[in-house]
Structures are given as structure tokens and as C-alpha cells.
Amino acid sequence: MTELIRASTVLPADREPFKLLTSDGLNLVAEIARPLKPIKSSSGTLVMLHPLPTAGGMMDSHIFRKAAARLPELADLNILRFNSRGTESEAGRSDGNFENGDGEIHDVQSAIDYAATNLGAENLWIVGWSFGTDLALRHARDPRVKGLILLSPPLRTSNLSDLQWWANDGRPVIALVPEFDDYLKPKEAVTAFAPLTQIEIIPVEGAKHLWVGEPYVYRVLNEITKIVNPAKVPLPTEY
């Protein structure tokens, strides 16, 4: 008998807490959630870059926690979450201190290295949310990354040269922009991201910056899956 997938639903997966060691010597609290069934290395691996830690963002921020709870089973995706330097969640506190997106370059690279080397990820995507979108635009340029998925991008610390870098690079960049975002609404996003010529901006009607509400969680997870492993959409709403 199936049940409706709710905010608290946690589906089967192989979940392993571990520590990411950065090139500047910090240990970051992390977790990898893998499908229980064997999957192709091309099915997809997501490295999740969380919202602003000084405003409560962390690896357990609800969209990322629900991605780890659902997508290994429903979408055959590996989900790698971690607390950036100085960030704390129920899983623990990472070494170091918040560096406003500068020193975090080492955190992003260590997560990409782990996904590519330890997981053998061939279809590796970066999913940034708010502060995490700036980390993605500034620091996720590793050639092993297939593309970027940006949730509620504020363009807080990214600058014109970052957008131009991705435009010249040509890899896909997709932004999900809430209708009622606190920082950058869809029309404003079109203008702000104009230098990043290949970006696809997906406006999400009724949504807010934090994607509160199960319909918006479903929309985000379904859009991510459509990009990374399209054979698995639409995601089921029952399990």
C-alpha cells in the first residue's frame, strides 16, 4: 500500500556520514546518500552548496535534507551534502570560520574531488541554493562538473567576471527563481544574468526564497531530476 510523500518522509538509501578534508587542512562535516540498488555512474551525482550560514543555512536546510531523503530512491541520484567551514547543523560543526565565500573555494573543490574520485561520478552537477549559488558561480569551475543548478540566486558576491566566465565556458547553467524571491525576482534575474548568455531561467509562480511548502519542494526536486536524470521524471508523489 502506498502512502503520500510528506515533508517528513525518508525513503530507503545508503547514508554515510564522513569528513571532507580541504586543501587548507579543515575537516568538514558531510554525508553521502546513495541509492540502495546498483546504478550507472552516469545516473547522476549532486554536490549541494547550502544557503548562507550566518542566516541559518546548513547542509540540513530543508530542500537539501529532502533531496537526500528522496532522490536516491526516486531518481537514482547520489546526494553529497556538507557544512561549509564554520557551519553547524545537527550532524556537527565543520572546522574553521565563515569566510563570506572566499575561503570556501577549498570546501567546494574538496566536495567535487570526493564526488569525482570516491564516487566515480561521471554525471556530476552542482546544486547551489542562495549563498550556495554564489559559491557555484565563483568556485565550481572544475572540468569534471557537467553544469550548475541555481536555486534562488541572489548574486550577492558573484560579479560580472564570474558570469562572463561561465558564458565563455558554455556549460549549462539553470536557475530556478521564485516569483516572490526576497533578493532577485524572475524579471530582475533575466537582466542581472544577461551576460551569462546560455543561462536558462525558470520562474516558479507562487514560490518564495526559501521554497516553503511541499508543492515547491516537489517542483524543485522534479526540476533537478529533469536536468540530471530525465528518465526518472515525473517524480512520484506516493511511495
Backbone as CSV, one residue per row, in Angstrom:
resi,resn,N_x,N_y,N_z,CA_x,CA_y,CA_z,C_x,C_y,C_z
1,MET,0.839,-1.191,0.000,0.000,0.000,0.000,0.881,1.251,0.000
2,THR,0.651,2.148,-0.903,1.463,3.361,-0.980,0.935,4.435,-0.031
3,GLU,1.848,5.343,0.334,1.490,6.482,1.172,1.977,7.768,0.499
4,LEU,1.302,8.860,0.791,1.689,10.151,0.262,3.073,10.539,0.792
5,ILE,3.918,11.036,-0.079,5.223,11.534,0.354,5.024,12.892,1.018
6,ARG,5.461,12.982,2.261,5.269,14.196,3.059,6.615,14.819,3.407
7,ALA,6.562,15.956,4.096,7.790,16.668,4.462,8.732,15.797,5.289
8,SER,8.166,14.914,6.100,8.979,14.080,6.992,9.377,12.740,6.374
9,THR,8.961,12.456,5.160,9.229,11.162,4.540,10.727,10.972,4.300
10,VAL,11.232,9.823,4.729,12.623,9.443,4.461,12.595,8.078,3.785
11,LEU,13.003,8.036,2.526,12.958,6.810,1.743,14.281,6.048,1.863
12,PRO,14.280,4.777,1.509,15.498,3.967,1.673,16.687,4.518,0.886
13,ALA,17.853,4.458,1.508,19.106,4.868,0.870,20.254,4.394,1.747
14,ASP,21.427,4.352,1.170,22.651,4.099,1.925,23.221,5.454,2.323
15,ARG,23.106,5.797,3.597,23.538,7.115,4.078,24.776,6.970,4.957
16,GLU,25.807,7.705,4.596,27.084,7.575,5.293,27.633,8.944,5.674
17,PRO,27.721,9.250,6.970,28.390,10.476,7.386,29.904,10.317,7.224
18,PHE,30.575,11.384,6.878,32.027,11.329,6.735,32.583,12.740,6.868
19,LYS,33.902,12.874,6.790,34.559,14.170,6.875,35.271,14.458,5.545
20,LEU,35.036,15.636,5.038,35.755,16.127,3.869,36.988,16.886,4.342
21,LEU,38.141,16.536,3.845,39.372,17.245,4.192,39.691,18.240,3.084
22,THR,39.790,19.509,3.444,40.069,20.539,2.445,41.571,20.680,2.220
23,SER,41.929,21.336,1.123,43.342,21.520,0.800,44.045,22.443,1.790
24,ASP,43.289,23.229,2.566,43.906,24.062,3.602,43.736,23.460,4.997
25,GLY,43.441,22.157,5.044,43.551,21.412,6.289,42.353,21.393,7.203
26,LEU,41.165,21.723,6.712,39.968,21.690,7.547,39.173,20.413,7.316
27,ASN,38.533,19.941,8.385,37.606,18.815,8.280,36.182,19.350,8.258
28,LEU,35.458,18.996,7.215,34.076,19.452,7.061,33.120,18.291,7.293
29,VAL,32.067,18.545,8.052,31.025,17.545,8.291,30.259,17.310,6.990
30,ALA,30.081,16.053,6.619,29.459,15.743,5.332,28.670,14.447,5.416
31,GLU,27.818,14.248,4.409,27.068,12.986,4.273,26.878,12.687,2.796
32,ILE,27.020,11.409,2.455,26.656,10.966,1.121,25.452,10.031,1.250
33,ALA,24.431,10.249,0.443,23.259,9.375,0.389,23.231,8.733,-0.999
34,ARG,23.314,7.403,-1.045,23.371,6.664,-2.302,22.148,5.777,-2.445
35,PRO,21.738,5.497,-3.676,20.678,4.511,-3.880,21.115,3.139,-3.348
36,LEU,20.165,2.382,-2.822,20.475,1.027,-2.358,20.731,0.089,-3.533
37,LYS,20.015,0.308,-4.621,20.182,-0.563,-5.792,21.360,-0.089,-6.631
38,PRO,22.014,-1.001,-7.332,23.120,-0.596,-8.202,22.627,0.356,-9.294
39,ILE,23.408,1.409,-9.548,23.051,2.359,-10.596,24.267,2.600,-11.484
40,LYS,24.030,3.118,-12.654,25.121,3.503,-13.543,25.789,4.762,-12.996
41,SER,27.101,4.850,-13.202,27.817,6.041,-12.742,27.336,7.290,-13.456
42,SER,26.668,7.100,-14.584,26.149,8.232,-15.345,24.768,8.695,-14.871
43,SER,24.180,7.989,-13.905,22.829,8.353,-13.454,22.789,9.737,-12.825
44,GLY,23.818,10.082,-12.077,23.874,11.438,-11.553,24.329,11.535,-10.110
45,THR,25.168,12.522,-9.853,25.612,12.862,-8.505,25.454,14.367,-8.328
46,LEU,24.855,14.762,-7.217,24.637,16.169,-6.905,25.505,16.574,-5.723
47,VAL,26.297,17.618,-5.899,27.002,18.253,-4.788,26.188,19.480,-4.401
48,MET,25.734,19.510,-3.146,24.794,20.527,-2.687,25.542,21.610,-1.898
49,LEU,25.374,22.858,-2.317,26.003,24.000,-1.656,24.916,24.821,-0.967
50,HIS,24.964,24.869,0.345,23.838,25.328,1.158,23.724,26.850,1.246
51,PRO,22.584,27.329,1.775,22.385,28.781,1.958,23.334,29.388,2.991
52,LEU,23.208,30.694,3.167,24.114,31.486,3.999,24.122,31.002,5.449
53,PRO,25.270,30.556,5.957,25.298,30.034,7.334,25.025,31.091,8.389
54,THR,25.354,32.343,8.119,25.080,33.392,9.103,23.592,33.725,9.181
55,ALA,22.798,33.167,8.271,21.339,33.325,8.311,20.650,31.987,8.541
56,GLY,21.401,31.007,9.034,20.821,29.712,9.361,20.987,28.635,8.310
57,GLY,21.648,28.932,7.197,21.845,27.932,6.156,22.846,26.864,6.575
58,MET,22.600,25.628,6.134,23.440,24.491,6.516,23.087,23.319,5.609
59,MET,23.820,22.213,5.772,23.575,21.042,4.939,22.184,20.444,5.160
60,ASP,21.573,20.722,6.325,20.236,20.210,6.626,19.128,21.195,6.274
61,SER,19.447,22.285,5.601,18.380,23.176,5.129,17.391,22.357,4.312
62,HIS,16.097,22.655,4.439,15.067,21.649,4.162,15.079,21.095,2.741
63,ILE,15.344,21.892,1.728,15.359,21.352,0.361,16.446,20.294,0.214
64,PHE,17.617,20.556,0.785,18.726,19.615,0.660,18.486,18.366,1.502
65,ARG,17.916,18.546,2.682,17.595,17.379,3.515,16.575,16.484,2.814
66,LYS,15.591,17.100,2.174,14.566,16.319,1.479,15.102,15.704,0.188
67,ALA,16.037,16.374,-0.452,16.688,15.767,-1.616,17.403,14.487,-1.207
68,ALA,18.134,14.530,-0.096,18.839,13.344,0.383,17.873,12.259,0.852
69,ALA,16.708,12.680,1.342,15.709,11.723,1.833,14.963,11.023,0.697
70,ARG,14.893,11.644,-0.483,14.033,11.120,-1.545,14.751,10.721,-2.827
71,LEU,15.701,11.530,-3.269,16.215,11.357,-4.627,17.085,10.124,-4.849
72,PRO,17.789,9.599,-3.846,18.485,8.335,-4.117,17.525,7.221,-4.533
73,GLU,16.395,7.133,-3.868,15.426,6.083,-4.173,14.579,6.413,-5.396
74,LEU,14.117,7.651,-5.504,13.169,8.002,-6.563,13.835,8.345,-7.886
75,ALA,15.082,8.834,-7.836,15.714,9.353,-9.057,17.078,8.743,-9.355
76,ASP,17.492,7.741,-8.569,18.799,7.089,-8.772,19.948,8.097,-8.729
77,LEU,19.878,9.023,-7.795,20.905,10.057,-7.683,21.676,9.919,-6.367
78,ASN,22.992,10.150,-6.429,23.803,10.308,-5.226,23.710,11.761,-4.771
79,ILE,23.536,11.961,-3.466,23.416,13.312,-2.914,24.543,13.531,-1.905
80,LEU,25.424,14.485,-2.203,26.518,14.826,-1.300,26.224,16.188,-0.681
81,ARG,26.050,16.181,0.640,25.813,17.425,1.387,26.956,17.632,2.371
82,PHE,27.258,18.885,2.673,28.279,19.151,3.679,28.054,20.536,4.269
83,ASN,28.577,20.722,5.480,28.593,22.032,6.115,29.877,22.739,5.714
84,SER,29.758,23.892,5.081,30.948,24.662,4.735,31.639,25.131,6.012
85,ARG,32.838,25.626,5.865,33.685,25.978,7.018,32.948,26.854,8.038
86,GLY,33.033,26.419,9.303,32.410,27.153,10.389,30.917,26.963,10.532
87,THR,30.318,26.118,9.675,28.860,25.929,9.688,28.495,24.729,10.556
88,GLU,27.380,24.856,11.281,26.952,23.815,12.210,25.528,23.384,11.900
89,SER,25.271,22.091,12.040,23.922,21.527,11.937,23.831,20.388,12.947
90,GLU,22.718,19.649,12.922,22.587,18.504,13.828,23.694,17.480,13.581
91,ALA,24.221,17.444,12.363,25.286,16.491,12.037,26.630,16.873,12.639
92,GLY,26.768,18.132,13.074,28.016,18.579,13.670,28.504,19.884,13.065
93,ARG,29.622,20.370,13.598,30.187,21.643,13.151,31.465,21.401,12.362
94,SER,31.557,22.012,11.196,32.776,21.942,10.408,33.850,22.842,10.997
95,ASP,35.108,22.449,10.790,36.236,23.266,11.232,36.218,24.635,10.558
96,GLY,36.962,25.562,11.139,37.175,26.854,10.517,36.089,27.853,10.838
97,ASN,36.090,28.938,10.093,35.148,30.021,10.277,34.599,30.479,8.936
98,PHE,33.407,31.026,8.966,32.777,31.581,7.771,33.693,32.623,7.133
99,GLU,33.884,32.535,5.808,34.775,33.465,5.115,34.068,34.187,3.965
100,ASN,32.745,34.296,4.067,31.951,35.083,3.122,32.133,34.649,1.672
101,GLY,32.402,33.353,1.473,32.500,32.819,0.122,33.885,32.820,-0.466
102,ASP,34.881,33.356,0.235,36.242,33.416,-0.301,37.008,32.120,0.008
103,GLY,37.281,31.870,1.281,37.970,30.636,1.656,37.178,29.385,1.326
104,GLU,35.886,29.544,1.133,35.019,28.394,0.819,35.349,27.753,-0.525
105,ILE,36.225,28.391,-1.317,36.669,27.757,-2.556,37.262,26.378,-2.280
106,HIS,37.978,26.250,-1.149,38.577,24.963,-0.797,37.510,23.926,-0.444
107,ASP,36.410,24.378,0.168,35.317,23.474,0.541,34.649,22.908,-0.712
108,VAL,34.368,23.793,-1.658,33.712,23.371,-2.902,34.590,22.388,-3.658
109,GLN,35.873,22.691,-3.753,36.762,21.817,-4.511,36.910,20.454,-3.849
110,SER,36.952,20.418,-2.517,37.085,19.125,-1.834,35.857,18.253,-2.074
111,ALA,34.678,18.873,-2.132,33.447,18.110,-2.392,33.441,17.582,-3.826
112,ILE,33.861,18.401,-4.770,33.934,17.948,-6.165,34.944,16.814,-6.298
113,ASP,36.103,16.953,-5.660,37.118,15.906,-5.713,36.584,14.589,-5.156
114,TYR,35.877,14.683,-4.026,35.335,13.466,-3.410,34.330,12.800,-4.348
115,ALA,33.429,13.597,-4.904,32.401,13.034,-5.778,33.012,12.387,-7.008
116,ALA,33.989,13.035,-7.597,34.592,12.507,-8.823,35.484,11.303,-8.545
117,THR,36.228,11.355,-7.446,37.217,10.308,-7.171,36.625,9.145,-6.392
118,ASN,35.983,9.441,-5.271,35.477,8.369,-4.405,34.191,7.755,-4.919
119,LEU,33.371,8.553,-5.594,32.097,8.041,-6.098,32.168,7.693,-7.582
120,GLY,33.240,8.056,-8.231,33.345,7.800,-9.665,32.281,8.511,-10.475
121,ALA,31.855,9.687,-10.012,30.748,10.393,-10.655,31.130,10.842,-12.061
122,GLU,30.341,10.433,-13.034,30.532,10.870,-14.414,29.552,11.992,-14.779
123,ASN,28.394,11.965,-14.153,27.349,12.963,-14.422,27.196,13.804,-13.159
124,LEU,28.155,14.702,-12.963,28.297,15.445,-11.709,27.771,16.867,-11.884
125,TRP,26.787,17.224,-11.063,26.163,18.549,-11.113,26.289,19.229,-9.761
126,ILE,26.409,20.536,-9.798,26.424,21.359,-8.586,25.048,21.989,-8.415
127,VAL,24.469,21.829,-7.217,23.207,22.480,-6.883,23.478,23.489,-5.766
128,GLY,23.399,24.767,-6.097,23.584,25.805,-5.096,22.250,26.439,-4.747
129,TRP,22.130,26.814,-3.480,20.907,27.481,-3.024,21.320,28.778,-2.328
130,SER,20.836,29.916,-2.833,21.117,31.234,-2.257,22.635,31.462,-2.170
131,PHE,23.211,31.604,-0.990,24.670,31.731,-0.837,25.402,30.661,-1.639
132,GLY,24.841,29.462,-1.671,25.464,28.369,-2.416,25.524,28.613,-3.913
133,THR,24.624,29.456,-4.452,24.697,29.761,-5.886,25.916,30.626,-6.187
134,ASP,26.260,31.532,-5.271,27.469,32.323,-5.456,28.712,31.439,-5.368
135,LEU,28.713,30.486,-4.443,29.844,29.549,-4.376,29.968,28.783,-5.689
136,ALA,28.833,28.362,-6.253,28.859,27.615,-7.504,29.426,28.461,-8.641
137,LEU,28.920,29.676,-8.783,29.358,30.541,-9.879,30.831,30.921,-9.747
138,ARG,31.293,31.100,-8.523,32.665,31.547,-8.308,33.683,30.408,-8.280
139,HIS,33.259,29.235,-7.760,34.258,28.228,-7.403,34.060,26.837,-8.006
140,ALA,32.972,26.579,-8.705,32.701,25.212,-9.200,33.071,25.065,-10.667
141,ARG,34.235,25.546,-11.040,34.643,25.573,-12.445,35.401,24.323,-12.878
142,ASP,35.525,23.375,-11.990,36.230,22.133,-12.273,35.674,21.489,-13.547
143,PRO,36.528,21.036,-14.459,36.045,20.465,-15.723,35.229,19.197,-15.567
144,ARG,35.294,18.557,-14.399,34.501,17.338,-14.182,33.030,17.641,-13.900
145,VAL,32.708,18.900,-13.637,31.328,19.321,-13.378,30.604,19.500,-14.707
146,LYS,29.399,18.908,-14.808,28.620,18.995,-16.049,27.874,20.320,-16.173
147,GLY,27.473,20.898,-15.038,26.731,22.137,-15.082,26.278,22.557,-13.701
148,LEU,25.612,23.703,-13.637,25.150,24.285,-12.380,23.629,24.381,-12.360
149,ILE,23.049,24.106,-11.193,21.628,24.338,-10.942,21.546,25.315,-9.774
150,LEU,20.968,26.468,-10.020,20.939,27.550,-9.037,19.523,27.738,-8.507
151,LEU,19.365,27.666,-7.196,18.070,27.870,-6.542,18.102,29.219,-5.836
152,SER,17.173,30.104,-6.172,17.075,31.426,-5.535,18.398,32.185,-5.571
153,PRO,18.989,32.383,-6.738,20.284,33.079,-6.780,20.148,34.568,-6.442
154,PRO,20.908,35.070,-5.453,20.846,36.487,-5.116,21.911,37.328,-5.827
155,LEU,22.905,36.662,-6.438,24.064,37.360,-6.998,24.647,38.334,-5.972
156,ARG,24.892,37.799,-4.796,25.374,38.617,-3.672,26.873,38.887,-3.757
157,THR,27.651,37.864,-4.043,29.111,38.047,-4.110,29.671,37.700,-5.486
158,SER,28.865,37.148,-6.369,29.316,36.914,-7.743,29.364,38.249,-8.478
159,ASN,30.284,38.364,-9.420,30.367,39.608,-10.175,30.328,39.341,-11.672
160,LEU,30.463,40.388,-12.449,30.343,40.280,-13.898,31.335,39.283,-14.472
161,SER,32.547,39.267,-13.947,33.557,38.360,-14.495,33.179,36.893,-14.282
162,ASP,32.472,36.592,-13.185,32.016,35.220,-12.949,30.986,34.808,-13.998
163,LEU,30.037,35.694,-14.280,29.027,35.395,-15.286,29.666,35.250,-16.664
164,GLN,30.613,36.110,-16.962,31.280,36.038,-18.260,32.114,34.773,-18.389
165,TRP,32.705,34.324,-17.278,33.480,33.084,-17.321,32.601,31.918,-17.753
166,TRP,31.416,31.812,-17.148,30.515,30.708,-17.497,29.977,30.861,-18.917
167,ALA,29.734,32.095,-19.337,29.282,32.313,-20.714,30.333,31.822,-21.705
168,ASN,31.586,32.124,-21.453,32.664,31.676,-22.323,32.859,30.165,-22.251
169,ASP,32.634,29.613,-21.077,32.797,28.167,-20.883,31.730,27.377,-21.642
170,GLY,30.477,27.832,-21.555,29.403,27.228,-22.326,28.636,26.101,-21.659
171,ARG,29.093,25.636,-20.505,28.347,24.570,-19.834,26.980,25.076,-19.367
172,PRO,25.996,24.159,-19.237,24.651,24.602,-18.869,24.576,25.168,-17.460
173,VAL,23.819,26.238,-17.331,23.504,26.844,-16.038,22.001,27.086,-16.030
174,ILE,21.319,26.499,-15.047,19.862,26.623,-14.950,19.532,27.251,-13.605
175,ALA,18.706,28.272,-13.606,18.322,28.961,-12.371,16.824,28.845,-12.148
176,LEU,16.428,28.359,-10.966,15.033,28.361,-10.545,14.830,29.592,-9.675
177,VAL,13.984,30.509,-10.150,13.831,31.804,-9.486,12.392,31.962,-8.993
178,PRO,12.194,32.077,-7.682,10.841,32.219,-7.137,10.187,33.542,-7.536
179,GLU,8.896,33.477,-7.764,8.143,34.681,-8.109,8.297,35.758,-7.040
180,PHE,8.289,35.337,-5.767,8.334,36.291,-4.662,9.675,36.242,-3.924
181,ASP,10.746,36.049,-4.671,12.063,35.998,-4.041,12.378,37.323,-3.334
182,ASP,13.105,37.214,-2.225,13.447,38.404,-1.448,14.566,39.220,-2.088
183,TYR,15.337,38.608,-2.979,16.543,39.262,-3.475,16.534,39.495,-4.983
184,LEU,16.108,38.514,-5.749,16.147,38.632,-7.201,14.941,37.900,-7.782
185,LYS,13.962,38.671,-8.228,12.751,38.097,-8.815,13.010,37.759,-10.287
186,PRO,12.118,36.979,-10.905,12.395,36.487,-12.263,12.753,37.558,-13.288
187,LYS,11.988,38.651,-13.378,12.301,39.673,-14.378,13.658,40.316,-14.098
188,GLU,13.940,40.555,-12.818,15.223,41.129,-12.446,16.365,40.156,-12.754
189,ALA,16.082,38.871,-12.572,17.097,37.855,-12.831,17.475,37.811,-14.303
190,VAL,16.497,37.975,-15.180,16.781,37.983,-16.622,17.786,39.081,-16.956
191,THR,17.580,40.249,-16.380,18.502,41.367,-16.621,19.861,41.128,-15.977
192,ALA,19.856,40.694,-14.721,21.103,40.528,-13.976,21.988,39.440,-14.580
193,PHE,21.359,38.389,-15.110,22.119,37.265,-15.658,22.371,37.404,-17.163
194,ALA,22.034,38.533,-17.748,22.175,38.698,-19.200,23.575,38.369,-19.723
195,PRO,24.665,38.686,-18.994,25.994,38.341,-19.510,26.241,36.825,-19.605
196,LEU,25.494,36.037,-18.833,25.648,34.582,-18.872,24.669,34.075,-19.935
197,THR,25.110,34.128,-21.163,24.204,34.056,-22.311,23.436,32.746,-22.436
198,GLN,24.004,31.643,-21.951,23.308,30.360,-22.120,22.419,29.991,-20.935
199,ILE,22.301,30.875,-19.940,21.510,30.515,-18.762,20.043,30.288,-19.131
200,GLU,19.447,29.295,-18.471,18.007,29.074,-18.569,17.390,29.478,-17.241
201,ILE,16.539,30.476,-17.260,15.875,30.939,-16.044,14.463,30.386,-16.018
202,ILE,14.161,29.643,-14.950,12.840,29.039,-14.785,12.115,29.784,-13.666
203,PRO,11.147,30.647,-13.994,10.384,31.322,-12.939,9.400,30.346,-12.306
204,VAL,9.268,30.403,-11.002,8.372,29.485,-10.288,7.285,30.300,-9.605
205,GLU,6.112,30.214,-10.156,4.981,31.002,-9.682,4.625,30.642,-8.247
206,GLY,4.426,31.676,-7.428,3.973,31.497,-6.047,5.069,31.185,-5.054
207,ALA,6.276,30.851,-5.525,7.343,30.419,-4.619,8.047,31.612,-3.982
208,LYS,8.677,31.357,-2.820,9.492,32.342,-2.120,10.923,31.832,-2.017
209,HIS,11.794,32.671,-1.519,13.229,32.395,-1.489,13.559,31.058,-0.829
210,LEU,12.827,30.720,0.221,13.136,29.518,0.995,12.342,28.291,0.551
211,TRP,11.526,28.427,-0.495,10.804,27.275,-1.068,9.965,26.538,-0.025
212,VAL,9.310,27.298,0.829,8.491,26.683,1.885,7.213,26.140,1.269
213,GLY,6.849,24.924,1.664,5.622,24.284,1.185,5.935,23.110,0.280
214,GLU,5.268,22.003,0.515,5.549,20.775,-0.231,5.406,20.924,-1.745
215,PRO,4.437,21.691,-2.268,4.375,21.838,-3.734,5.654,22.424,-4.325
216,TYR,6.293,23.332,-3.598,7.519,23.953,-4.102,8.719,23.026,-3.932
217,VAL,8.725,22.257,-2.865,9.764,21.234,-2.705,9.688,20.245,-3.869
218,TYR,8.492,19.777,-4.153,8.318,18.833,-5.259,8.780,19.450,-6.573
219,ARG,8.419,20.703,-6.811,8.793,21.365,-8.059,10.314,21.432,-8.195
220,VAL,10.998,21.820,-7.125,12.448,21.920,-7.166,13.079,20.558,-7.430
221,LEU,12.662,19.544,-6.692,13.268,18.221,-6.847,12.967,17.634,-8.218
222,ASN,11.778,17.894,-8.725,11.418,17.392,-10.047,12.241,18.092,-11.131
223,GLU,12.434,19.406,-11.004,13.225,20.148,-11.984,14.684,19.684,-11.965
224,ILE,15.234,19.454,-10.777,16.604,18.946,-10.674,16.724,17.598,-11.373
225,THR,15.771,16.717,-11.106,15.806,15.388,-11.715,15.652,15.474,-13.228
226,LYS,14.803,16.356,-13.691,14.600,16.538,-15.139,15.906,16.909,-15.835
227,ILE,16.741,17.674,-15.149,18.015,18.102,-15.711,19.044,16.972,-15.670
228,VAL,19.139,16.283,-14.541,20.249,15.369,-14.296,19.944,13.937,-14.725
229,ASN,18.731,13.466,-14.496,18.353,12.096,-14.866,16.914,12.091,-15.363
230,PRO,16.689,12.645,-16.555,15.321,12.898,-17.031,14.451,11.656,-17.186
231,ALA,15.049,10.498,-17.247,14.248,9.279,-17.363,13.394,9.044,-16.121
232,LYS,13.708,9.710,-15.031,13.011,9.477,-13.767,11.909,10.494,-13.469
233,VAL,11.613,11.384,-14.392,10.506,12.326,-14.175,9.270,11.857,-14.926
234,PRO,8.090,12.223,-14.389,7.874,12.981,-13.165,8.111,12.132,-11.919
235,LEU,8.621,12.755,-10.877,8.790,12.046,-9.613,7.425,11.658,-9.061
236,PRO,7.328,10.486,-8.458,6.054,10.110,-7.827,5.762,10.963,-6.612
237,THR,4.506,11.093,-6.289,4.088,11.805,-5.071,3.692,10.821,-3.967
238,GLU,3.703,9.534,-4.299,3.409,8.488,-3.325,4.504,7.441,-3.399
239,TYR,4.635,6.682,-2.291,5.657,5.627,-2.266,5.133,4.474,-1.448
